[in-house]
Amino acid sequence: MSLSDELFNQIKQLSTNITEENYDARHEQGYDNLIKIKDLGIEQGQAYKLLLKYHNSLEDGLSKEWIADLLDCICGWCAPHKYIWGNREE
């Protein structure tokens, strides 16, 4: 298994126990994993496609909403400084 696969699996694992109390902290962990995925050279479209496939497999609820928030950071539907594949300040 590649490092990018492991990072995607960690995101999926994080999504399994999302609560209102841990939502923001887990979001930061997922966001950090996405930055690592980008730094490995994974293209934006590939990252989005993999996470969207997982998103679409989830039941409605906090976990699905959480993944949607991470998808927003991939495609740029977020604050400019949170757009991972954009011109973030490092």
N, CA, C and O atoms as a printed pandas DataFrame, in Angstrom:
     atom_number atom_name residue_name chain_id  residue_number  x_coord  y_coord  z_coord
0              1         N          MET        A               1    0.846   -1.175    0.000
1              2        CA          MET        A               1    0.000    0.000    0.000
2              3         C          MET        A               1    0.893    1.239    0.000
3              4         O          MET        A               1    1.856    1.328    0.761
4              5         N          SER        A               2    0.557    2.184   -0.859
5              6        CA          SER        A               2    1.356    3.409   -0.944
6              7         C          SER        A               2    1.041    4.338    0.226
7              8         O          SER        A               2    0.035    4.175    0.916
8              9         N          LEU        A               3    1.921    5.312    0.433
9             10        CA          LEU        A               3    1.712    6.283    1.504
10            11         C          LEU        A               3    0.431    7.080    1.269
11            12         O          LEU        A               3   -0.299    7.370    2.217
12            13         N          SER        A               4    0.152    7.434    0.016
13            14        CA          SER        A               4   -1.081    8.186   -0.261
14            15         C          SER        A               4   -2.311    7.346    0.072
15            16         O          SER        A               4   -3.293    7.873    0.595
16            17         N          ASP        A               5   -2.270    6.053   -0.224
17            18        CA          ASP        A               5   -3.381    5.159    0.143
18            19         C          ASP        A               5   -3.551    5.110    1.658
19            20         O          ASP        A               5   -4.674    5.132    2.162
20            21         N          GLU        A               6   -2.448    5.043    2.375
21            22        CA          GLU        A               6   -2.509    5.025    3.837
22            23         C          GLU        A               6   -3.123    6.317    4.368
23            24         O          GLU        A               6   -3.919    6.286    5.306
24            25         N          LEU        A               7   -2.757    7.451    3.772
25            26        CA          LEU        A               7   -3.291    8.737    4.212
26            27         C          LEU        A               7   -4.789    8.829    3.922
27            28         O          LEU        A               7   -5.549    9.328    4.752
28            29         N          PHE        A               8   -5.221    8.350    2.749
29            30        CA          PHE        A               8   -6.656    8.324    2.444
30            31         C          PHE        A               8   -7.389    7.409    3.426
31            32         O          PHE        A               8   -8.481    7.736    3.889
32            33         N          ASN        A               9   -6.787    6.271    3.739
33            34        CA          ASN        A               9   -7.411    5.361    4.707
34            35         C          ASN        A               9   -7.513    5.995    6.088
35            36         O          ASN        A               9   -8.486    5.764    6.805
36            37         N          GLN        A              10   -6.514    6.794    6.468
37            38        CA          GLN        A              10   -6.585    7.499    7.753
38            39         C          GLN        A              10   -7.742    8.497    7.754
39            40         O          GLN        A              10   -8.433    8.650    8.761
40            41         N          ILE        A              11   -7.951    9.174    6.625
41            42        CA          ILE        A              11   -9.077   10.108    6.519
42            43         C          ILE        A              11  -10.389    9.341    6.683
43            44         O          ILE        A              11  -11.282    9.774    7.411
44            45         N          LYS        A              12  -10.496    8.213    6.010
45            46        CA          LYS        A              12  -11.717    7.406    6.140
46            47         C          LYS        A              12  -11.919    6.959    7.581
47            48         O          LYS        A              12  -13.041    6.989    8.088
48            49         N          GLN        A              13  -10.859    6.550    8.237
49            50        CA          GLN        A              13  -10.947    6.117    9.632
50            51         C          GLN        A              13  -11.377    7.271   10.528
51            52         O          GLN        A              13  -12.220    7.096   11.409
52            53         N          LEU        A              14  -10.806    8.444   10.309
53            54        CA          LEU        A              14  -11.194    9.623   11.094
54            55         C          LEU        A              14  -12.677    9.927   10.940
55            56         O          LEU        A              14  -13.320   10.390   11.881
56            57         N          SER        A              15  -13.213    9.670    9.770
57            58        CA          SER        A              15  -14.606   10.012    9.492
58            59         C          SER        A              15  -15.605    9.098   10.195
59            60         O          SER        A              15  -16.795    9.410   10.252
60            61         N          THR        A              16  -15.138    7.988   10.723
61            62        CA          THR        A              16  -16.080    7.004   11.269
62            63         C          THR        A              16  -16.677    7.390   12.612
63            64         O          THR        A              16  -17.745    6.891   12.965
64            65         N          ASN        A              17  -16.036    8.248   13.359
65            66        CA          ASN        A              17  -16.533    8.609   14.682
66            67         C          ASN        A              17  -16.627   10.117   14.869
67            68         O          ASN        A              17  -16.208   10.642   15.900
68            69         N          ILE        A              18  -17.170   10.811   13.886
69            70        CA          ILE        A              18  -17.300   12.259   13.966
70            71         C          ILE        A              18  -18.455   12.618   14.903
71            72         O          ILE        A              18  -19.558   12.079   14.807
72            73         N          THR        A              19  -18.161   13.545   15.808
73            74        CA          THR        A              19  -19.192   14.110   16.682
74            75         C          THR        A              19  -19.096   15.627   16.583
75            76         O          THR        A              19  -18.123   16.158   16.049
76            77         N          GLU        A              20  -20.087   16.309   17.089
77            78        CA          GLU        A              20  -20.014   17.771   17.083
78            79         C          GLU        A              20  -18.829   18.254   17.913
79            80         O          GLU        A              20  -18.236   19.288   17.606
80            81         N          GLU        A              21  -18.487   17.520   18.947
81            82        CA          GLU        A              21  -17.388   17.910   19.829
82            83         C          GLU        A              21  -16.015   17.759   19.172
83            84         O          GLU        A              21  -15.124   18.572   19.417
84            85         N          ASN        A              22  -15.836   16.736   18.346
85            86        CA          ASN        A              22  -14.510   16.510   17.752
86            87         C          ASN        A              22  -14.426   16.929   16.277
87            88         O          ASN        A              22  -13.391   16.739   15.638
88            89         N          TYR        A              23  -15.494   17.489   15.746
89            90        CA          TYR        A              23  -15.580   17.815   14.317
90            91         C          TYR        A              23  -14.402   18.671   13.854
91            92         O          TYR        A              23  -13.722   18.326   12.888
92            93         N          ASP        A              24  -14.163   19.790   14.545
93            94        CA          ASP        A              24  -13.104   20.713   14.107
94            95         C          ASP        A              24  -11.709   20.110   14.244
95            96         O          ASP        A              24  -10.869   20.272   13.359
96            97         N          ALA        A              25  -11.464   19.420   15.343
97            98        CA          ALA        A              25  -10.148   18.796   15.539
98            99         C          ALA        A              25   -9.905   17.723   14.480
99           100         O          ALA        A              25   -8.805   17.621   13.935
100          101         N          ARG        A              26  -10.920   16.933   14.193
101          102        CA          ARG        A              26  -10.776   15.899   13.157
102          103         C          ARG        A              26  -10.604   16.533   11.784
103          104         O          ARG        A              26   -9.880   16.014   10.935
104          105         N          HIS        A              27  -11.281   17.671   11.574
105          106        CA          HIS        A              27  -11.136   18.352   10.291
106          107         C          HIS        A              27   -9.674   18.762   10.076
107          108         O          HIS        A              27   -9.130   18.601    8.983
108          109         N          GLU        A              28   -9.063   19.280   11.106
109          110        CA          GLU        A              28   -7.652   19.682   10.989
110          111         C          GLU        A              28   -6.767   18.468   10.689
111          112         O          GLU        A              28   -5.823   18.570    9.907
112          113         N          GLN        A              29   -7.065   17.328   11.303
113          114        CA          GLN        A              29   -6.286   16.113   11.032
114          115         C          GLN        A              29   -6.476   15.681    9.577
115          116         O          GLN        A              29   -5.507   15.355    8.891
116          117         N          GLY        A              30   -7.718   15.679    9.112
117          118        CA          GLY        A              30   -7.984   15.312    7.722
118          119         C          GLY        A              30   -7.340   16.284    6.751
119          120         O          GLY        A              30   -6.783   15.881    5.730
120          121         N          TYR        A              31   -7.418   17.563    7.073
121          122        CA          TYR        A              31   -6.818   18.610    6.250
122          123         C          TYR        A              31   -5.304   18.400    6.160
123          124         O          TYR        A              31   -4.729   18.496    5.076
124          125         N          ASP        A              32   -4.667   18.116    7.281
125          126        CA          ASP        A              32   -3.225   17.861    7.289
126          127         C          ASP        A              32   -2.877   16.659    6.413
127          128         O          ASP        A              32   -1.860   16.668    5.719
128          129         N          ASN        A              33   -3.714   15.632    6.445
129          130        CA          ASN        A              33   -3.473   14.460    5.595
130          131         C          ASN        A              33   -3.589   14.839    4.123
131          132         O          ASN        A              33   -2.802   14.370    3.300
132          133         N          LEU        A              34   -4.563   15.683    3.785
133          134        CA          LEU        A              34   -4.699   16.115    2.390
134          135         C          LEU        A              34   -3.487   16.914    1.931
135          136         O          LEU        A              34   -3.059   16.782    0.785
136          137         N          ILE        A              35   -2.933   17.738    2.806
137          138        CA          ILE        A              35   -1.704   18.467    2.445
138          139         C          ILE        A              35   -0.578   17.476    2.157
139          140         O          ILE        A              35    0.168   17.648    1.193
140          141         N          LYS        A              36   -0.453   16.445    2.984
141          142        CA          LYS        A              36    0.578   15.426    2.754
142          143         C          LYS        A              36    0.332   14.706    1.436
143          144         O          LYS        A              36    1.278   14.403    0.709
144          145         N          ILE        A              37   -0.924   14.433    1.124
145          146        CA          ILE        A              37   -1.270   13.771   -0.138
146          147         C          ILE        A              37   -0.860   14.650   -1.314
147          148         O          ILE        A              37   -0.284   14.162   -2.287
148          149         N          LYS        A              38   -1.155   15.942   -1.226
149          150        CA          LYS        A              38   -0.745   16.871   -2.293
150          151         C          LYS        A              38    0.777   16.898   -2.413
151          152         O          LYS        A              38    1.320   16.873   -3.517
152          153         N          ASP        A              39    1.459   16.948   -1.271
153          154        CA          ASP        A              39    2.917   17.012   -1.272
154          155         C          ASP        A              39    3.556   15.758   -1.872
155          156         O          ASP        A              39    4.702   15.798   -2.320
156          157         N          LEU        A              40    2.818   14.650   -1.880
157          158        CA          LEU        A              40    3.304   13.418   -2.517
158          159         C          LEU        A              40    3.171   13.470   -4.038
159          160         O          LEU        A              40    3.640   12.574   -4.741
160          161         N          GLY        A              41    2.530   14.523   -4.538
161          162        CA          GLY        A              41    2.380   14.673   -5.985
162          163         C          GLY        A              41    1.066   14.171   -6.533
163          164         O          GLY        A              41    0.899   14.080   -7.749
164          165         N          ILE        A              42    0.122   13.839   -5.656
165          166        CA          ILE        A              42   -1.184   13.389   -6.120
166          167         C          ILE        A              42   -1.916   14.595   -6.717
167          168         O          ILE        A              42   -1.970   15.663   -6.106
168          169         N          GLU        A              43   -2.465   14.416   -7.892
169          170        CA          GLU        A              43   -3.136   15.514   -8.561
170          171         C          GLU        A              43   -4.489   15.800   -7.923
171          172         O          GLU        A              43   -5.123   14.923   -7.336
172          173         N          GLN        A              44   -4.908   17.044   -8.054
173          174        CA          GLN        A              44   -6.155   17.506   -7.466
174          175         C          GLN        A              44   -7.339   16.635   -7.902
175          176         O          GLN        A              44   -8.127   16.201   -7.061
176          177         N          GLY        A              45   -7.466   16.383   -9.179
177          178        CA          GLY        A              45   -8.588   15.598   -9.692
178          179         C          GLY        A              45   -8.623   14.191   -9.134
179          180         O          GLY        A              45   -9.694   13.666   -8.828
180          181         N          GLN        A              46   -7.458   13.579   -9.000
181          182        CA          GLN        A              46   -7.386   12.227   -8.471
182          183         C          GLN        A              46   -7.795   12.204   -6.998
183          184         O          GLN        A              46   -8.546   11.326   -6.572
184          185         N          ALA        A              47   -7.302   13.165   -6.228
185          186        CA          ALA        A              47   -7.650   13.231   -4.808
186          187         C          ALA        A              47   -9.153   13.461   -4.651
187          188         O          ALA        A              47   -9.807   12.823   -3.826
188          189         N          TYR        A              48   -9.688   14.380   -5.450
189          190        CA          TYR        A              48  -11.114   14.683   -5.360
190          191         C          TYR        A              48  -11.952   13.450   -5.709
191          192         O          TYR        A              48  -12.919   13.126   -5.020
192          193         N          LYS        A              49  -11.569   12.783   -6.775
193          194        CA          LYS        A              49  -12.330   11.608   -7.236
194          195         C          LYS        A              49  -12.356   10.516   -6.165
195          196         O          LYS        A              49  -13.406    9.931   -5.900
196          197         N          LEU        A              50  -11.207   10.242   -5.553
197          198        CA          LEU        A              50  -11.148    9.200   -4.524
198          199         C          LEU        A              50  -12.001    9.555   -3.307
199          200         O          LEU        A              50  -12.728    8.712   -2.784
200          201         N          LEU        A              51  -11.906   10.803   -2.864
201          202        CA          LEU        A              51  -12.665   11.206   -1.686
202          203         C          LEU        A              51  -14.157   11.324   -2.004
203          204         O          LEU        A              51  -14.991   11.016   -1.152
204          205         N          LEU        A              52  -14.506   11.763   -3.211
205          206        CA          LEU        A              52  -15.909   11.854   -3.600
206          207         C          LEU        A              52  -16.556   10.474   -3.654
207          208         O          LEU        A              52  -17.704   10.304   -3.243
208          209         N          LYS        A              53  -15.829    9.508   -4.154
209          210        CA          LYS        A              53  -16.357    8.133   -4.198
210          211         C          LYS        A              53  -16.684    7.664   -2.785
211          212         O          LYS        A              53  -17.737    7.068   -2.556
212          213         N          TYR        A              54  -15.795    7.929   -1.845
213          214        CA          TYR        A              54  -16.043    7.558   -0.457
214          215         C          TYR        A              54  -17.236    8.348    0.106
215          216         O          TYR        A              54  -18.102    7.778    0.769
216          217         N          HIS        A              55  -17.274    9.640   -0.155
217          218        CA          HIS        A              55  -18.374   10.504    0.294
218          219         C          HIS        A              55  -19.718    9.948   -0.163
219          220         O          HIS        A              55  -20.667    9.875    0.617
220          221         N          ASN        A              56  -19.790    9.559   -1.429
221          222        CA          ASN        A              56  -21.045    9.072   -1.994
222          223         C          ASN        A              56  -21.485    7.735   -1.406
223          224         O          ASN        A              56  -22.650    7.354   -1.526
224          225         N          SER        A              57  -20.551    7.020   -0.770
225          226        CA          SER        A              57  -20.896    5.735   -0.165
226          227         C          SER        A              57  -21.447    5.883    1.259
227          228         O          SER        A              57  -21.952    4.919    1.834
228          229         N          LEU        A              58  -21.349    7.088    1.822
229          230        CA          LEU        A              58  -21.755    7.309    3.205
230          231         C          LEU        A              58  -23.241    7.637    3.315
231          232         O          LEU        A              58  -23.842    8.194    2.395
232          233         N          GLU        A              59  -23.819    7.281    4.460
233          234        CA          GLU        A              59  -25.176    7.707    4.799
234          235         C          GLU        A              59  -25.123    9.187    5.153
235          236         O          GLU        A              59  -24.078    9.694    5.558
236          237         N          ASP        A              60  -26.248    9.881    5.000
237          238        CA          ASP        A              60  -26.313   11.277    5.418
238          239         C          ASP        A              60  -26.005   11.383    6.902
239          240         O          ASP        A              60  -26.426   10.536    7.690
240          241         N          GLY        A              61  -25.279   12.409    7.279
241          242        CA          GLY        A              61  -24.923   12.619    8.673
242          243         C          GLY        A              61  -23.630   13.397    8.789
243          244         O          GLY        A              61  -23.108   13.914    7.801
244          245         N          LEU        A              62  -23.118   13.474   10.011
245          246        CA          LEU        A              62  -21.906   14.256   10.268
246          247         C          LEU        A              62  -20.701   13.746    9.495
247          248         O          LEU        A              62  -19.904   14.546    9.006
248          249         N          SER        A              63  -20.551   12.441    9.375
249          250        CA          SER        A              63  -19.394   11.904    8.651
250          251         C          SER        A              63  -19.402   12.347    7.193
251          252         O          SER        A              63  -18.367   12.726    6.643
252          253         N          LYS        A              64  -20.569   12.296    6.579
253          254        CA          LYS        A              64  -20.675   12.708    5.176
254          255         C          LYS        A              64  -20.426   14.214    5.045
255          256         O          LYS        A              64  -19.769   14.656    4.102
256          257         N          GLU        A              65  -20.946   14.993    5.984
257          258        CA          GLU        A              65  -20.726   16.435    5.987
258          259         C          GLU        A              65  -19.236   16.756    6.164
259          260         O          GLU        A              65  -18.705   17.667    5.529
260          261         N          TRP        A              66  -18.577   15.994    7.038
261          262        CA          TRP        A              66  -17.158   16.191    7.312
262          263         C          TRP        A              66  -16.329   15.936    6.057
263          264         O          TRP        A              66  -15.432   16.714    5.734
264          265         N          ILE        A              67  -16.629   14.850    5.355
265          266        CA          ILE        A              67  -15.921   14.539    4.102
266          267         C          ILE        A              67  -16.199   15.633    3.074
267          268         O          ILE        A              67  -15.300   16.017    2.325
268          269         N          ALA        A              68  -17.432   16.140    3.027
269          270        CA          ALA        A              68  -17.767   17.215    2.095
270          271         C          ALA        A              68  -16.928   18.462    2.388
271          272         O          ALA        A              68  -16.491   19.152    1.467
272          273         N          ASP        A              69  -16.708   18.744    3.664
273          274        CA          ASP        A              69  -15.854   19.889    4.019
274          275         C          ASP        A              69  -14.426   19.691    3.524
275          276         O          ASP        A              69  -13.786   20.644    3.079
276          277         N          LEU        A              70  -13.922   18.463    3.598
277          278        CA          LEU        A              70  -12.586   18.190    3.070
278          279         C          LEU        A              70  -12.562   18.294    1.552
279          280         O          LEU        A              70  -11.591   18.790    0.980
280          281         N          LEU        A              71  -13.627   17.830    0.891
281          282        CA          LEU        A              71  -13.716   17.972   -0.561
282          283         C          LEU        A              71  -13.659   19.446   -0.961
283          284         O          LEU        A              71  -13.054   19.797   -1.974
284          285         N          ASP        A              72  -14.291   20.307   -0.160
285          286        CA          ASP        A              72  -14.258   21.742   -0.434
286          287         C          ASP        A              72  -12.832   22.275   -0.413
287          288         O          ASP        A              72  -12.493   23.174   -1.183
288          289         N          CYS        A              73  -12.004   21.731    0.456
289          290        CA          CYS        A              73  -10.602   22.164    0.539
290          291         C          CYS        A              73   -9.792   21.676   -0.657
291          292         O          CYS        A              73   -8.753   22.251   -0.982
292          293         N          ILE        A              74  -10.258   20.628   -1.306
293          294        CA          ILE        A              74   -9.590   20.129   -2.509
294          295         C          ILE        A              74   -9.977   20.967   -3.722
295          296         O          ILE        A              74   -9.121   21.336   -4.527
296          297         N          CYS        A              75  -11.267   21.267   -3.852
297          298        CA          CYS        A              75  -11.731   21.940   -5.077
298          299         C          CYS        A              75  -11.716   23.460   -4.986
299          300         O          CYS        A              75  -11.870   24.136   -6.003
300          301         N          GLY        A              76  -11.532   24.015   -3.782
301          302        CA          GLY        A              76  -11.441   25.460   -3.642
302          303         C          GLY        A              76  -12.724   26.126   -3.183
303          304         O          GLY        A              76  -12.802   27.354   -3.156
304          305         N          TRP        A              77  -13.730   25.345   -2.822
305          306        CA          TRP        A              77  -14.988   25.890   -2.325
306          307         C          TRP        A              77  -14.832   26.165   -0.832
307          308         O          TRP        A              77  -15.579   25.642   -0.004
308          309         N          CYS        A              78  -13.847   26.994   -0.510
309          310        CA          CYS        A              78  -13.480   27.273    0.876
310          311         C          CYS        A              78  -12.744   28.607    0.911
311          312         O          CYS        A              78  -12.543   29.251   -0.119
312          313         N          ALA        A              79  -12.348   29.007    2.107
313          314        CA          ALA        A              79  -11.535   30.218    2.221
314          315         C          ALA        A              79  -10.247   30.032    1.418
315          316         O          ALA        A              79   -9.681   28.938    1.409
316          317         N          PRO        A              80   -9.780   31.076    0.750
317          318        CA          PRO        A              80   -8.585   30.936   -0.102
318          319         C          PRO        A              80   -7.377   30.309    0.597
319          320         O          PRO        A              80   -6.639   29.545   -0.025
320          321         N          HIS        A              81   -7.170   30.614    1.852
321          322        CA          HIS        A              81   -6.005   30.062    2.555
322          323         C          HIS        A              81   -6.170   28.579    2.896
323          324         O          HIS        A              81   -5.197   27.923    3.268
324          325         N          LYS        A              82   -7.385   28.044    2.775
325          326        CA          LYS        A              82   -7.622   26.621    3.049
326          327         C          LYS        A              82   -7.631   25.773    1.770
327          328         O          LYS        A              82   -7.713   24.547    1.837
328          329         N          TYR        A              83   -7.547   26.422    0.620
329          330        CA          TYR        A              83   -7.573   25.725   -0.673
330          331         C          TYR        A              83   -6.227   25.038   -0.889
331          332         O          TYR        A              83   -5.232   25.688   -1.208
332          333         N          ILE        A              84   -6.207   23.745   -0.715
333          334        CA          ILE        A              84   -4.955   22.985   -0.698
334          335         C          ILE        A              84   -4.250   23.003   -2.046
335          336         O          ILE        A              84   -3.029   23.155   -2.090
336          337         N          TRP        A              85   -4.964   22.855   -3.124
337          338        CA          TRP        A              85   -4.320   22.821   -4.442
338          339         C          TRP        A              85   -4.220   24.212   -5.052
339          340         O          TRP        A              85   -3.830   24.348   -6.212
340          341         N          GLY        A              86   -4.560   25.232   -4.305
341          342        CA          GLY        A              86   -4.451   26.607   -4.757
342          343         C          GLY        A              86   -3.120   27.198   -4.344
343          344         O          GLY        A              86   -2.145   26.473   -4.143
344          345         N          ASN        A              87   -3.078   28.482   -4.221
345          346        CA          ASN        A              87   -1.845   29.184   -3.855
346          347         C          ASN        A              87   -1.804   29.446   -2.364
347          348         O          ASN        A              87   -1.831   30.597   -1.929
348          349         N          ARG        A              88   -1.739   28.389   -1.586
349          350        CA          ARG        A              88   -1.676   28.519   -0.124
350          351         C          ARG        A              88   -0.347   29.115    0.292
351          352         O          ARG        A              88    0.676   28.927   -0.367
352          353         N          GLU        A              89   -0.384   29.830    1.391
353          354        CA          GLU        A              89    0.856   30.276    2.034
354          355         C          GLU        A              89    1.413   29.071    2.784
355          356         O          GLU        A              89    0.703   28.453    3.577
356          357         N          GLU        A              90    2.635   28.744    2.549
357          358        CA          GLU        A              90    3.236   27.569    3.216
358          359         C          GLU        A              90    3.711   27.931    4.595
359          360         O          GLU        A              90    4.242   27.080    5.308
